Amino acid sequence: AQTVTQSQPEMSVQEAETVTLSCTYDTSENNYYLFWYKQPPSRQMILVIRQEAYKQQNATENRFSVNFQKAAKSFSLKISDSQLGDTAMYFCAAGGTYKYIFGTGTRLKVLA
Amino acid sequence: NAGVTQTPKFQVLKTGQSMTLQCAQDMNHEYMSWYRQDPGMGLRLIHYSVGAGITDQGEVPNGYNVSRSTTEDFPLRLLSAAPSQTSVYFCASSYFPQINTEAFFGQGTRLTVV
């Protein structure tokens, strides 16, 4: 069975600063992927970044990067130079055989 | 590109009524799924399908039925709506068996059962 845990229900950050969202997971899969999705007030689910579990190099997408610690089963998201448009709910997810498992989400508010 | 289309976007039902949430995708994805999103509980998998004619239960399947007669469509049926089914419902699709690719989501349906 897979589980994904996000222990920070809410966070806030000042505009232009850096924030890190935490995620831990547990899986019995040998091959899996990890994802961060963003859900703005529009409700649309948007992929932010993905990480292949067999790759040691941390994924980066512009201002978004991950810190993937496979042994610790940790997958945190770092947002640099935070912008007002980053205000959203962020979901961590693990993709394995036949399903994606989502965490409970972290609501991030970027303050002007 | 339409992607994943869900209808309706909003719905109010009375307890005991039935209805079908529609989901269609035009990306030729084999894998389709339904999630419900509730405050503090994230997205929970209701049912999924790995291809036409094949469906299976997810984490919270009770009270819901699905079928997959075509690759494009994956409707979700509420048999007898209950207030506990008040939620936001998302349909998602992706390539299969490459579950490691991203899931594409519909816009969601906000369902209220009174």
Interface residues (C-beta under 8 A of the other chain):
Chain A: V4 Q6 P9 N31 Y32 Y33 F35 R43 Q44 M45 L47 R50 E52 F91 A93 G95 G96 T97 Y98 K99 Y100 I101 F102 G103 T104 G105
Chain B: Y31 S33 Y35 G40 M41 G42 L43 R44 L45 Y48 V50 D56 G58 V88 F90 A92 I99 N100 T101 E102 A103 F105 Q107 G108
